[in-house]
Amino acid sequence: MSTIEPTAEHARSGASQSAVMPQRSSLWLRILLSVIAGMVDLTGFLSLGGLFTAHVTGNLVVVAALAVRGGAVNQAQVIAIPVFILALAAVWFVARASGRRGCSLAQLLLVIQFLLLATALVFSVISKPSASPHGLIAGIAAMIAVSAMACQYALFRLAMPRAVSTAVMTGNLTNTILALMDASSPGNELMPVDAGRLKRSVYLLVGFLVGCVVAAAAISVLGDWAWSLPLALAALAIGFATL
């Protein structure tokens, strides 16, 4: 009995440790994913009729403005939200069926994100959706990209729930500015002091911005092949998750 119990305890401890990603790898992974989110969002916006593929709720603002002021509404912007919801539900089912947790689940969802971005690239190169950004083909490409970003959102909520979001930049910007105001003001802070979280938020903000800038340049030079850049980084992200 005494021999078996330590062995079982050791096995449980080893399983627990294997489910946790090393902190340094986790930080680099989040920075990389923020760059990917920026690339996907900007590439979709410029080549797929002004549609937000990462900041999906931004499409509601655009649709509402067009509905009030008049103008042609991109139908893909209307259906992006329900597609995003369905994609999240699909990812949840995959995660539940896999029985994975922590780092192992993150690796699985990163592979799914990679496959979705690969599909977006192949589909875009073959069908040239940017030639008709408000057409059906562009809408299909946009929904594939939206699904890839839904997978990234779900990854952090399901596999890394304590991590700072890589795509919700409004929240990261809010945390950064308020923390900086507290740090520069004498007296009692209004927010809990967390220098590490502030630093991570800044890294992710910069990463997202870099992704947007690089994607804007890539669209001008590569056209529909610009989807190859976030795809390459998605492959690199899988490598970081296995370190």
ZADRENKOL-426806 format. One line per 2 residues: for each residue x, y, z of N, C-alpha, C. Coordinates in steps of 0.02 Angstrom, whole numbers, padded with zeros to 5 digits. Layout:
BEGIN
X Y Z X Y Z X Y Z; ... $
***
This chain:
BEGIN
00042 -00060 00000 00000 00000 00000 00043 00062 00000; 00095 00062 00044 00138 00121 00049 00178 00132 -00014 $
00192 00077 -00051 00229 00083 -00113 00186 00111 -00169; 00124 00090 -00171 00079 00110 -00225 00058 00183 -00217 $
00043 00205 -00157 00016 00273 -00147 00064 00327 -00169; 00130 00325 -00151 00175 00377 -00177 00180 00376 -00252 $
00177 00316 -00282 00180 00312 -00355 00120 00346 -00386; 00061 00334 -00358 00001 00366 -00385 00004 00441 -00375 $
00030 00462 -00316 00035 00533 -00303 00084 00566 -00351; 00139 00531 -00365 00189 00556 -00412 00160 00563 -00482 $
00120 00513 -00501 00089 00515 -00568 00041 00574 -00574; 00002 00586 -00519 -00044 00643 -00521 -00006 00708 -00524 $
00050 00712 -00486 00091 00772 -00487 00121 00784 -00555; 00146 00730 -00587 00175 00737 -00654 00123 00759 -00704 $
00062 00732 -00699 00009 00751 -00746 -00008 00824 -00737; -00009 00846 -00672 -00026 00916 -00658 00026 00962 -00687 $
00091 00944 -00679 00144 00985 -00705 00143 00988 -00781; 00129 00931 -00813 00128 00930 -00886 00071 00971 -00915 $
00020 00986 -00873 -00037 01024 -00898 -00024 01099 -00895; 00033 01120 -00864 00047 01191 -00856 00103 01211 -00903 $
00092 01262 -00944 00142 01286 -00990 00193 01328 -00952; 00259 01320 -00967 00309 01362 -00935 00294 01436 -00946 $
00307 01477 -00895 00287 01547 -00896 00318 01585 -00955; 00381 01574 -00969 00414 01610 -01023 00384 01591 -01091 $
00373 01525 -01102 00341 01503 -01164 00271 01531 -01170; 00235 01534 -01113 00167 01560 -01114 00165 01633 -01134 $
00213 01673 -01109 00215 01744 -01127 00229 01753 -01201; 00278 01718 -01227 00294 01724 -01298 00237 01699 -01342 $
00203 01647 -01319 00146 01622 -01356 00091 01675 -01360; 00077 01708 -01305 00025 01759 -01305 00043 01819 -01349 $
00107 01839 -01347 00129 01893 -01390 00120 01873 -01463; 00140 01812 -01479 00134 01787 -01547 00061 01785 -01570 $
00017 01763 -01526 -00054 01759 -01543 -00084 01829 -01550; -00059 01878 -01513 -00084 01946 -01521 -00064 01974 -01589 $
-00004 01957 -01612 00017 01977 -01680 -00027 01945 -01732; -00042 01880 -01722 -00086 01845 -01769 -00155 01877 -01771 $
-00182 01894 -01712 -00248 01926 -01710 -00248 01992 -01747; -00195 02032 -01738 -00190 02095 -01774 -00187 02085 -01849 $
-00148 02036 -01870 -00142 02021 -01941 -00209 01999 -01971; -00242 01953 -01937 -00305 01926 -01962 -00359 01981 -01965 $
-00361 02022 -01913 -00411 02076 -01910 -00401 02126 -01967; -00339 02148 -01976 -00324 02199 -02027 -00330 02170 -02098 $
-00307 02108 -02107 -00313 02076 -02173 -00386 02069 -02193; -00427 02048 -02146 -00498 02042 -02161 -00530 02110 -02174 $
-00511 02160 -02136 -00540 02226 -02144 -00524 02256 -02212; -00462 02249 -02234 -00441 02280 -02297 -00462 02240 -02359 $
-00465 02173 -02353 -00477 02133 -02413 -00546 02102 -02416; -00584 02105 -02361 -00649 02071 -02359 -00706 02119 -02343 $
-00703 02178 -02370 -00759 02224 -02364 -00767 02258 -02298; -00712 02275 -02264 -00716 02312 -02202 -00744 02271 -02144 $
-00734 02206 -02146 -00761 02163 -02094 -00707 02149 -02041; -00727 02153 -01977 -00681 02138 -01923 -00685 02063 -01909 $
-00629 02029 -01917 -00628 01956 -01906 -00605 01938 -01836; -00570 01983 -01801 -00550 01970 -01732 -00593 02009 -01683 $
-00601 02074 -01693 -00646 02114 -01652 -00717 02109 -01682; -00747 02051 -01674 -00808 02034 -01710 -00865 02082 -01693 $
-00870 02102 -01630 -00926 02146 -01611 -00922 02214 -01644; -00863 02232 -01670 -00857 02295 -01707 -00901 02296 -01768 $
-00917 02237 -01794 -00961 02233 -01853 -01031 02258 -01837; -01053 02247 -01774 -01119 02272 -01754 -01122 02348 -01758 $
-01068 02381 -01738 -01066 02454 -01741 -01072 02478 -01813; -01034 02446 -01858 -01035 02466 -01928 -01104 02455 -01959 $
-01134 02397 -01945 -01200 02382 -01972 -01252 02431 -01946; -01250 02446 -01881 -01297 02493 -01852 -01290 02562 -01883 $
-01228 02584 -01893 -01216 02650 -01923 -01243 02653 -01995; -01231 02600 -02032 -01256 02599 -02101 -01332 02596 -02103 $
-01361 02560 -02056 -01434 02554 -02054 -01467 02622 -02040; -01434 02662 -01998 -01463 02727 -01980 -01449 02780 -02033 $
-01386 02782 -02056 -01366 02834 -02103 -01376 02816 -02175; -01390 02752 -02188 -01398 02729 -02256 -01333 02705 -02286 $
-01338 02662 -02334 -01279 02633 -02365 -01285 02558 -02370; -01243 02530 -02413 -01244 02458 -02425 -01213 02421 -02365 $
-01249 02373 -02339 -01225 02334 -02283 -01193 02270 -02309; -01132 02257 -02286 -01099 02194 -02302 -01133 02138 -02263 $
-01165 02093 -02298 -01202 02039 -02265 -01157 01997 -02220; -01093 01992 -02238 -01047 01954 -02196 -01040 01984 -02126 $
-01046 02051 -02122 -01042 02083 -02057 -01102 02065 -02013; -01158 02053 -02045 -01219 02035 -02008 -01213 01964 -01980 $
-01188 01918 -02020 -01186 01848 -01999 -01122 01830 -01960; -01075 01878 -01955 -01012 01862 -01921 -01024 01843 -01848 $
-01071 01878 -01815 -01084 01864 -01744 -01112 01794 -01734; -01165 01773 -01769 -01189 01704 -01758 -01138 01652 -01778 $
-01099 01665 -01830 -01046 01618 -01849 -00994 01612 -01794; -00976 01669 -01765 -00929 01669 -01709 -00955 01628 -01651 $
-01019 01636 -01635 -01050 01599 -01581 -01049 01524 -01595; -01067 01506 -01656 -01067 01435 -01675 -00997 01406 -01673 $
-00948 01445 -01694 -00879 01422 -01693 -00855 01410 -01621; -00873 01456 -01576 -00856 01447 -01505 -00887 01383 -01478 $
-00950 01372 -01495 -00984 01311 -01471 -00950 01249 -01498; -00930 01252 -01562 -00896 01194 -01592 -00829 01180 -01557 $
-00792 01233 -01542 -00728 01225 -01507 -00740 01195 -01438; -00792 01217 -01404 -00808 01190 -01338 -00822 01115 -01342 $
-00860 01094 -01392 -00875 01023 -01401 -00811 00984 -01415; -00767 01011 -01456 -00704 00978 -01471 -00662 00970 -01408 $
-00658 01025 -01369 -00619 01023 -01307 -00649 00972 -01258; -00714 00971 -01253 -00748 00923 -01208 -00736 00852 -01230 $
-00742 00840 -01295 -00733 00772 -01321 -00661 00748 -01315; -00613 00794 -01319 -00543 00775 -01317 -00521 00754 -01247 $
-00555 00779 -01196 -00536 00764 -01127 -00471 00797 -01106; -00446 00844 -01145 -00382 00876 -01129 -00393 00937 -01085 $
-00339 00957 -01051 -00340 01016 -01009 -00273 01052 -01016; -00273 01115 -00997 -00211 01153 -00993 -00171 01154 -01057 $
-00106 01141 -01052 -00061 01146 -01109 -00080 01099 -01165; -00102 01039 -01147 -00122 00990 -01198 -00181 01015 -01239 $
-00229 01046 -01206 -00287 01074 -01241 -00265 01134 -01283; -00220 01174 -01257 -00196 01232 -01295 -00163 01209 -01360 $
-00124 01156 -01357 -00092 01130 -01417 -00144 01108 -01469; -00196 01074 -01446 -00249 01052 -01491 -00283 01111 -01525 $
-00301 01162 -01486 -00336 01219 -01514 -00292 01261 -01559; -00227 01262 -01545 -00180 01297 -01590 -00177 01261 -01657 $
-00180 01196 -01657 -00180 01158 -01719 -00244 01174 -01759; -00301 01178 -01725 -00364 01194 -01758 -00360 01265 -01788 $
-00333 01312 -01749 -00325 01380 -01776 -00282 01379 -01838; -00227 01341 -01836 -00182 01336 -01894 -00220 01309 -01955 $
-00259 01256 -01945 -00295 01226 -02000 -00347 01274 -02030; -00379 01313 -01987 -00428 01361 -02012 -00394 01417 -02051 $
-00337 01440 -02027 -00300 01492 -02064 -00272 01464 -02129; -00251 01401 -02129 -00228 01370 -02190 -00285 01365 -02241 $
-00345 01349 -02216 -00403 01347 -02260 -00418 01416 -02289; -00412 01468 -02247 -00424 01537 -02269 -00374 01556 -02324 $
-00311 01537 -02315 -00260 01553 -02365 -00274 01517 -02431; -00284 01452 -02428 -00296 01413 -02490 -00358 01438 -02526 $
-00411 01449 -02488 -00474 01473 -02517 -00465 01541 -02550; -00427 01586 -02516 -00418 01653 -02542 -00374 01654 -02604 $
-00322 01614 -02604 -00277 01612 -02661 -00312 01584 -02722; -00355 01535 -02712 -00390 01504 -02768 -00448 01547 -02793 $
-00487 01575 -02747 -00549 01609 -02767 -00544 01685 -02771; -00489 01714 -02747 -00477 01787 -02750 -00536 01827 -02722 $
-00553 01820 -02659 -00611 01856 -02631 -00601 01932 -02630; -00539 01955 -02628 -00526 02027 -02626 -00548 02062 -02689 $
-00557 02024 -02744 -00580 02054 -02806 -00652 02078 -02801; -00691 02047 -02756 -00760 02067 -02744 -00772 02063 -02669 $
-00748 02113 -02631 -00748 02108 -02558 -00816 02104 -02525; -00869 02120 -02561 -00937 02116 -02532 -00975 02056 -02560 $
-00941 02013 -02597 -00973 01956 -02629 -00977 01895 -02584; -01007 01843 -02611 -01016 01780 -02574 -00949 01748 -02557 $
-00903 01747 -02605 -00838 01716 -02593 -00801 01750 -02537; -00803 01817 -02537 -00771 01854 -02483 -00804 01839 -02416 $
-00870 01831 -02417 -00905 01815 -02355 -00884 01748 -02327; -00874 01698 -02371 -00852 01632 -02349 -00782 01636 -02318 $
-00737 01672 -02353 -00669 01681 -02327 -00670 01715 -02259; -00713 01764 -02252 -00718 01801 -02188 -00743 01755 -02132 $
-00790 01712 -02146 -00816 01668 -02094 -00764 01616 -02072; -00721 01595 -02118 -00667 01550 -02100 -00619 01586 -02052 $
-00603 01649 -02068 -00558 01688 -02025 -00590 01702 -01957; -00655 01717 -01957 -00691 01728 -01894 -00688 01665 -01851 $
-00696 01608 -01882 -00693 01545 -01845 -00624 01533 -01815; -00571 01551 -01852 -00503 01545 -01826 -00493 01588 -01765 $
-00521 01649 -01766 -00514 01694 -01709 -00558 01670 -01650; -00614 01640 -01665 -00655 01611 -01612 -00616 01557 -01576 $
-00578 01518 -01614 -00537 01466 -01584 -00484 01496 -01538; -00455 01553 -01559 -00405 01585 -01517 -00436 01612 -01453 $
-00495 01644 -01458 -00530 01667 -01399 -00544 01609 -01351; -00570 01554 -01379 -00588 01497 -01337 -00526 01466 -01305 $
-00470 01467 -01340 -00409 01439 -01313 -00392 01471 -01245; -00397 01537 -01242 -00378 01570 -01180 -00430 01560 -01125 $
-00492 01557 -01143 -00543 01546 -01091 -00543 01474 -01065; -00528 01426 -01108 -00532 01356 -01089 -00465 01328 -01065 $
-00410 01347 -01097 -00345 01317 -01082 -00301 01361 -01039; -00309 01428 -01044 -00267 01475 -01007 -00311 01530 -00978 $
-00358 01513 -00933 -00409 01561 -00911 -00382 01622 -00874; -00322 01619 -00847 -00294 01676 -00811 -00252 01722 -00855 $
-00244 01704 -00917 -00201 01743 -00963 -00237 01806 -00986; -00197 01857 -01000 -00224 01919 -01029 -00245 01906 -01100 $
-00302 01933 -01121 -00328 01920 -01188 -00281 01947 -01242; -00276 01911 -01296 -00233 01932 -01352 -00271 01971 -01405 $
-00336 01973 -01401 -00375 02005 -01455 -00419 02061 -01430; -00439 02062 -01367 -00482 02115 -01341 -00437 02173 -01319 $
-00416 02213 -01368 -00368 02266 -01354 -00397 02323 -01313; -00462 02334 -01316 -00492 02388 -01277 -00481 02375 -01202 $
-00491 02313 -01181 -00479 02296 -01111 -00407 02302 -01092; -00361 02281 -01135 -00290 02287 -01120 -00269 02360 -01117 $
-00295 02401 -01162 -00279 02472 -01161 -00306 02505 -01097; -00366 02486 -01077 -00395 02513 -01015 -00353 02495 -00955 $
-00334 02431 -00949 -00292 02410 -00893 -00225 02447 -00892; -00196 02455 -00951 -00131 02488 -00956 -00134 02560 -00934 $
-00183 02598 -00960 -00188 02669 -00944 -00204 02680 -00870; -00252 02642 -00843 -00271 02650 -00773 -00213 02631 -00726 $
-00177 02579 -00744 -00120 02558 -00703 -00065 02611 -00705; -00054 02640 -00764 -00004 02694 -00770 -00025 02755 -00730 $
-00089 02772 -00730 -00113 02829 -00691 -00103 02817 -00616; -00117 02755 -00594 -00106 02738 -00524 -00032 02743 -00506 $
00011 02718 -00551 00082 02717 -00537 00112 02787 -00534; 00083 02834 -00571 00111 02902 -00573 00078 02948 -00523 $
00029 02923 -00485 -00008 02964 -00437 00010 02945 -00366; 00025 02994 -00323 00040 02978 -00253 -00024 02959 -00215 $
-00014 02923 -00160 -00072 02904 -00120 -00094 02833 -00135; -00154 02816 -00113 -00181 02749 -00122 -00200 02737 -00195 $
-00180 02677 -00219 -00198 02659 -00287 -00271 02639 -00291; -00301 02653 -00349 -00371 02634 -00360 -00377 02563 -00387 $
-00322 02538 -00415 -00321 02470 -00442 -00269 02429 -00406; -00280 02362 -00401 -00228 02319 -00370 -00163 02324 -00410 $
-00107 02328 -00374 -00043 02334 -00407 -00023 02266 -00435; -00010 02263 -00500 00012 02202 -00533 00057 02222 -00591 $
00120 02234 -00575 00167 02258 -00626 00175 02207 -00682; 00173 02142 -00664 00180 02091 -00715 00123 02092 -00765 $
00062 02100 -00740 00004 02102 -00785 00005 02164 -00829; 00027 02220 -00800 00034 02281 -00840 00083 02271 -00897 $
00141 02242 -00881 00191 02230 -00932 00164 02184 -00987; 00128 02132 -00967 00101 02086 -01017 00049 02120 -01061 $
00008 02164 -01032 -00041 02201 -01071 -00008 02245 -01123; 00047 02278 -01103 00084 02321 -01150 00113 02279 -01206 $
00143 02222 -01190 00170 02178 -01241 00117 02158 -01292; 00058 02141 -01267 00005 02118 -01312 -00022 02175 -01355 $
-00026 02235 -01326 -00047 02293 -01365 00002 02306 -01422; 00066 02305 -01406 00117 02316 -01457 00115 02261 -01509 $
00107 02199 -01487 00103 02142 -01533 00046 02149 -01582; -00013 02168 -01556 -00072 02175 -01599 -00060 02231 -01650 $
-00031 02287 -01627 -00017 02343 -01672 00033 02323 -01726; 00085 02287 -01706 00134 02264 -01755 00101 02219 -01807 $
00057 02175 -01784 00021 02131 -01830 -00020 02171 -01880; -00053 02224 -01857 -00093 02266 -01902 -00050 02300 -01954 $
00006 02328 -01932 00051 02364 -01977 00080 02317 -02030; 00103 02259 -02007 00132 02210 -02054 00079 02186 -02103 $
00018 02174 -02079 -00035 02151 -02124 -00053 02203 -02176; -00054 02267 -02156 -00069 02321 -02203 -00018 02322 -02260 $
00046 02315 -02241 00098 02313 -02292 00093 02250 -02335; 00076 02194 -02303 00072 02130 -02340 00015 02132 -02391 $
-00041 02162 -02373 -00097 02167 -02420 -00076 02205 -02483; -00037 02258 -02474 -00015 02298 -02531 00033 02260 -02576 $
00073 02217 -02546 00125 02182 -02584 00102 02113 -02606; 00068 02077 -02562 00052 02006 -02575 -00020 01994 -02596 $
-00064 02041 -02584 -00135 02030 -02601 -00164 01974 -02558; -00197 01927 -02591 -00229 01872 -02554 -00179 01825 -02520 $
-00116 01827 -02543 -00065 01787 -02511 -00046 01814 -02442; -00072 01873 -02424 -00058 01901 -02358 -00080 01855 -02301 $
-00128 01812 -02316 -00150 01764 -02264 -00095 01715 -02246; -00043 01711 -02287 00012 01665 -02271 00052 01687 -02210 $
00052 01751 -02194 00091 01775 -02137 00061 01753 -02070; -00004 01765 -02057 -00031 01738 -01994 -00029 01662 -01992 $
-00033 01630 -02050 -00028 01557 -02052 00041 01534 -02028; 00093 01568 -02053 00161 01550 -02032 00170 01560 -01958 $
00143 01614 -01931 00149 01626 -01859 00108 01576 -01819; 00051 01554 -01847 00011 01503 -01813 00049 01438 -01807 $
00088 01421 -01859 00130 01361 -01855 00184 01370 -01801; 00212 01430 -01797 00263 01444 -01746 00232 01440 -01676 $
00169 01462 -01669 00135 01460 -01605 00129 01388 -01580; 00116 01341 -01625 00111 01271 -01605 00178 01248 -01576 $
00233 01271 -01607 00298 01254 -01581 00311 01281 -01512; 00290 01344 -01499 00298 01373 -01433 00259 01334 -01381 $
00200 01310 -01399 00158 01274 -01351 00187 01206 -01333; 00232 01180 -01374 00261 01114 -01361 00329 01119 -01326 $
00352 01181 -01314 00418 01189 -01281 00415 01167 -01208 $
***
